[in-house]
């Protein structure tokens, strides 16, 4: 078998493209969490639409990702761990909201900063939370309210 330089070059391009897609998939999946960042916890009634690697945003800017989700067997609430970029001082009276990018968009955790001069320490907990609002439940309430009158 003879090696054709054009075939070798085409093979190299295919391998480089495959590695690029693999790198993108790892970053998009959230497994590449921010290194050396601050970790906070938050307890939500519902984290519908949130998964590992979902964005954590403040003022629409990504500042971290969701690094763990578990169910608390005592309170039946979803305990989340948020890994944020280093160097951010999140006020201790901030709130965390499960928000949506629109009707068909993905969900993310929005941190709404408070007015406190004290910052949450690494490992601190955001106490004021609002869980996900189920679009299906809202639609069912609207339909049932319309049929009552």
N, C-alpha and C positions, 0 to 999 in steps of 0.2 A: 504494500500500500504506500502510495506517495502522499505526502502532506501538501495540501494546497494552502498557500498563505492567506487567501481570501477566506477559506473555510475556518482556519485557525482564528483569524480576526473576528469573524462572525460569532464563533463559539465564545470568545473572550467577551464580546459585547453582551451576549445572552447571559453569561455567568455574572457579569457586573450588574446587569439589570435585575437579575434574581436576588443578588445581595442587597441592592437598593430597596427592593420591595420587602425583603425580610426585615431590614432595619426600620423601614416605615411602619411595618406591622407591629414590631416590638414597641416602638414609641407610641403608636396610636392605641395599643392595648392597655397602656398604663403600667406595664411591668417595669418600665424605666422610670421609677419614681424619683422625684427630686432628691439628690443626695445631700446630706448634711442639713436638711431643713428642720423646721419646727413641727412637732407632732401635737395635734389637738384632738380631743374626743368630743362627740356630740351624740345625744340620744334623740331619735326621731320616732314619732308614732308610725310613720310609713316612709320607706325609702323607695317607693315604686319608681322604676326607671333608672335608679342609680345602681351602678355595679363597680367592681374594683377597677380603678383607673379613671373613673368619671372625673370631670374637671371640678376644681374648686375655684370659684371666681369672686372677685371683689370689683365692683364698678365695671363689670363686663370684661375684666382682664384676668386671664388664667394666672392663679398664684399657687396652684398645687393640684393635688389629686387625692382621691379616696383610696386609702391603702388597706383598709380592713372593714368588713361589715360582719356583725354577728348578732344573733338574737339573744337578748337578756332573758333568761328563763324565769326570773322573778317579776320583772315589770312588763314583759312581753313587748318591749320596745327595741327598735333596731339601734344597736350601738355601733357608731362609725368612728374610724380613725382617719383623720385628715393629715396629710403630709404637705406642709407649705414650704415655699421657698424661704431660705434663710434671710435674715435682715428685716423681716416685717414685724412690727410691734402691733399686734391685734389688741385693741382695747378690751378689757375684761367684761364689759357690758354689751359686747357685740352679739348679734344673733345670726343663726344659720338657717337658711331656707332652702328646701328642695324646690328648684325652679325649673321651668321648661323653656326651650328656645322657641316655642310656638306650638301650634296644634299638632304638627307632625314632627317637630324637632326633638332632639334628645334632651335628657334631663341633666342637671348639674347642681352642685351645692353652691349657693350664693351666700357669702359672708357680708352682712350689713354691719359696718363698724359703728360702735357706740361712741359715747362722748367722754368716757372715763380716761383719766390720765394714767391709770395703772394698766399695764399690759398683761395678757395671759402668759404664764410661764410655759416652757416646754412641757408637754404632758398635761396641760390644763384642759378644762372642760368648758365648752360653750353651753350654757344652761338654757338660754332662750332659743328654742328651735321651733320650726314649723315644717311639718311633714309634707309629703306630696299630696296634691289634690287630684283625685281620680276623675278624669274627664268623663268616663263612663258613668260614675255615680252622679256627677253634676247633670248629665244628660237625662238620666233616669229620674232625678228629682224634678227637672223641668217638665218632662213628659207627664209625670204623675200629678204635678201641680196644675197642669193645663187640663187634665181630664177630670179634676175634682170640681171645676167651675162650670 
